Structures are given as C-alpha cells and as structure tokens.
C-alpha cells in the first residue's frame, strides 16, 4: 500500500527530470493515490491520453508524442502543480 511519503518521493523524482517521464509513471502515481482512499478519482481516456479528476482537480496528460514514449514537459509540470495543490507534493526551495 502506498503512503503519502512514498508518493511524495515519486513526485520529487519526476520533478527532477520533467523531460524524461513516461506516461506509465504518472498512471502509477494516480493508482497509488487511489489506494489511499477517501479521494475521489475519475479516469477518462481521451484521443491521445487520459483526463484524471482527482478530488476537484482536472489533470490532462497526453501520451501521444510522435517518435517518443515520454510525456511532454508541459503535461508533467501541470501534473506536478496539481499534486502541489492537492497536498501530495511540496516544492523544495533552493
């Protein structure tokens, strides 16, 4: 079972390499949040990816990146911003 600390570590790892994140990593974090319970999660397929509704946040992740299996940096940053707002990730000040 996932814990908030474990999810936070996974998010920190992703934040350190936003251009090298695969869709499966984001899907795994969403599934870990689902195991915590108490937070409604709706997952809907779209033409090129998925739309996640986690609590009150809508997050779109496009996994269509021709010639590459990585998610574009903008989608990773949007996902991380939503995780900050939901309290799963705290941005470390340098």
BELQUI-V736889 format. One line per field, one symbol per residue. phi: phi as a letter, one per 30 degrees, with the letter a starting at -180 (. if undefined). psi: psi as a letter, one per 30 degrees, with the letter a starting at -180 (. if undefined). A space follows every 50 residues. Layout:
BEGIN
phi=???
psi=???
END
This chain:
BEGIN
phi=.dbdddddddddddddbdcbcceddddddddddeddiicdbbbbdbeblb ccccicccbcbccdbeiacdddedddddddedddddicbcdddd
psi=klleeeeeeeeeeeffiffhkleeeeeeeeeeeefelfjkkkkkkaegbl kkjjcgkkkkjkgjjkgkglkkeeeeeeeeeeeeefgfkkkkk.
END
